[in-house]
Amino acid sequence: MADISRWEIADGLRRLGVRPGELLLVHSSLSSFGHVIGGAPAVVEALLNVAGPNGTVFGPTFNFGQLPFDPATTRSLTGAISESLRTMPGAIRSPHPTHPFSGIGPQAARILSEHPIMRPFGEGSPIWRLWQENAQVLLLGCDHRSSSMIHVAEVRAGLPYLNRTRTTRIIKGVEEEEITVTRPPCSKGFNIVDAPLRSSGHIQETQIGQARVLLMRAADIVAAALKLLTQDAAALTCTDPQCDRCTQSREMIAARKNV
């Protein structure tokens, strides 16, 4: 297994079409590269190098409500690269207790300063703002199942299963508080957007080390997903019979049709 350096990763990202000065949303898998010299921090440094001083790199740093949430200390459960992004000097994290995003760069504070508790992917959220500004979306060694941008299409389509909630705990100072937050749906069916994005020429692809890397625009992702949802409101649900969330989602969609 060959080693790969941050400089090789940066070169691959430039060839792919990642541009300096952009808003860049990154979903990632460190293990997909093989052995990265310097580990996850080296990948983040490569991303920041390519983005340049005027670009801003964002990533999901979700904790999924599994832990009491303190934005300064609660670990990201969305992979080693996202955790490294969260802990880098200068990183900013949005205040959502289950689905926060982190970012580094001149636009991070503006994008991440607000994050409505009941709208983790809806209007006013960081991901919504990144869609509005047509950010570049980079999938580093992962596929569309990791793409949080697709949730924006679900919100825009007004799907009934978005109204599900869960109770979680957050930390404010030394006090703990229970709050109710929206429970986002399963994402195991999200690869359905790949074919329409490819047929319209909206995916750029390369290989860096052992990782397959995809680059696209936020507006194209949301448009493709919305078109699928217009044809079938259950298009993004998965077919796993053991997935209670998607089974319930289809039931909620059917119930709305029958009203």
N, C-alpha and C positions, 0 to 999 in steps of 0.2 A: 504494500500500500504506500503510494508516494505521498510525501509531505507537501502541503501547500502553504504559501506565505500570504500575509495580508496584501503584499504588493501584487501577487498573482491574482488574488481575488479582486482587487481594485481594477486591474487591467481588464479582467473579464467583464466587470460591471460596465466599464466605459465602452467596451466593444458592443455590449448588449444594447446600450442606448441610455443608460442612466446619466442624466445631465446635471452639471453643477448649477446651484442656485434654485433647485426644485424643492417642492414639498415631496418627500419620499416616504411612503408607508411600507414597512418591511415585515413580512411574516417569514419565519425561518426555522431551520433544523440544523443544528451544528453537526450532528453525526452524519448527515448526508454528504458532507464534503470529504470524508475520510479524516485524516489527521491534519488539523490546522495548527501550524506553528504559532504558539501564543494563545491558542484556544479561542473562546468566545470574544474576549476583549479585542483580539486581532481582527475579527470579522467586523466588529463595530467600528474600529479604527479605519478599516478599509471603506466602510460605508461613509463615514464622515469625511474621509479624504476625497472620495469621488463627489460627494455633495458640495464640498468646498465651503468657504466661510459664509457664503450667502445662502446656502441650502440648509434644510432642516430635515433630520431623520426622525421618523416616528415608528413606534412599534406597540403592539398590544402587550400590556404587562398585567394580564388578568390574574385574579386570585380565585374567581368563580364562587366567592362567598364561603369558601371552605375554611377560612381563617378570619378572626377579627381583623379589621382593616385599619392600618395606619399607613398612609401613603408614603411615609419616609422609611418604613422598615419592613412592611409586609412583602415577602418575596413574590416575584412573578412566577406563575405556574405555566407559562406559555413558552418554556424553553430557555436554554442557557444563554442564547444570544439576547433574548429580550431582557433577561435578568441583568446581563452585563450592560445593556443600554440603560436600564433603570438606575444602575449604581455608578455610571460614569460621571466624572465631574461636570457640572453644568446641566445635568439632566433635570427635567421637570416632569412631574407626574400629575395627571388629572385626578380630581378628588372622588371619582366614583368608587363605591365600596366593593363592587364585584368585578367590574369590567373597565378598569382604568387603562389609559394609554400613557406612554412616556415619550419624550422627545428631547432632542438636542439641536440647538441652532437658533437663529434670530427670530423665527416665527413660532417657536415652541410655546412661549407664554401666551401668545394670542390665541392659538388653537386649543390649548389645554386648560385655560384658566377656569372654564365652566364645564360642568358635565352633569346635566340633570339626572337625579337618582332614578326617576321612572322612565327615562329615555336614554338607555345606554348606547343605542345606535340611532336615536331619533334626532329631531330638530334641536339644535343647540349643543349636540354632543361633538367631540373631536372628530369622529369618523364622518359625521354629517358635514362638518366644515371642510374636511379633506375632499369629500365628494364635490361639494359646491365649488371648490377651487381646482378640481380636476387634477389631483395629485397623481404622481406616478405610484403604481403599486407593484412591489417586488416580492415574488415568492421564491425564497432561497431554499431550494431542496425540499419544498413542500408543494402541495397542490391546492386547488380551490377550496378544499375542505377547511383550510386554515384562513381563508380570506374573509375577514370581518366586513369588508366593504359590501359583500352580498347582503348582509343584514339591512343595509340602507334600502335596498330594493324591497325587502319584506315590509319595512315600515312604510315606504311610499305606496305600496299596494294595499295597505290597511288590512293586513291579514288578521283574522280573529285570534289566532293563537299567540299573538304578541301581548295579549292582555293577561297572560298567566303571571303569577307573582310568587315570590318566595320570601321568607324572613331570614335575615342575616344580621350579624353583629358588626358594629364598627367601633373604633376607639376614637374618642375625642379627648386629647390630653391623657388623663389617667382614668377617665370614665368610659364605660362600655354602654352601648345603646343598641337596642334591637330596632331594625327598620324593615319595612317591606319594599322590595325592589322587583322590577320586571325580570322574569325568567326568560332569557333568550332561547330560541328553539335549537334543536340539533342541527349540525352542519354537515352531517355525513352524506347528504344528497347533493352538495354544492358543485360537484364535478360536472353536473349536467350543463353548466355554463361554458365548459371548455369548447365544445364543438361549435356553437354559434360565434364565439369570440375568434376562433381560428378561421372559420369560413369568411368572416368579415375582415380578416387581416389585422386584428387588434391585439395579437399576442406576439411578442418577440421572445425568442428562446435561445439559450446557449447552455453549455456545460462548463462548470468551473470546478476543477478537481473532479470528484465523483458526483457532484450535485447538479441536478437539472434545475435551471434557473429561468423563471418566467417574468416578463415585464409587460405591464399594460397600464391603461389609464382608468382612473376611477369612474369617469363618466361612461366609458364603454362597458365596464363591468356591470354597473347598475342598469344601464339600458338593456343589456342582454338578459339579465335576470328578470327585469320587469316584463320584457316581451314574453318570456317563458311563463311568468305568473299570470299574465293576461290570458294566455291560452289555457292554463291549468293552475288554479290557485294552490294546488298541492304539489306543484312541480319540484319544489326544493326539498320536500320531505324525503327521508330515506326509506328504503324498502326492508330494513331489518325488522323482522317480526318481534324481536325482543326489545325494540326501541319504543318504550311507552310514550315518550314525548312526541314522536312523529305519528304514532297511532292516534294519540289524543288530538294532535293537530289536524289530521284528516277528518276526524269526527267533528271537530269544531267547524271546519270548512263545510262539511256536508250539512251540519245543522243550520248554518247561515243560509245555505241555498234553499233549505226547506221552509224557511220562515216566510 
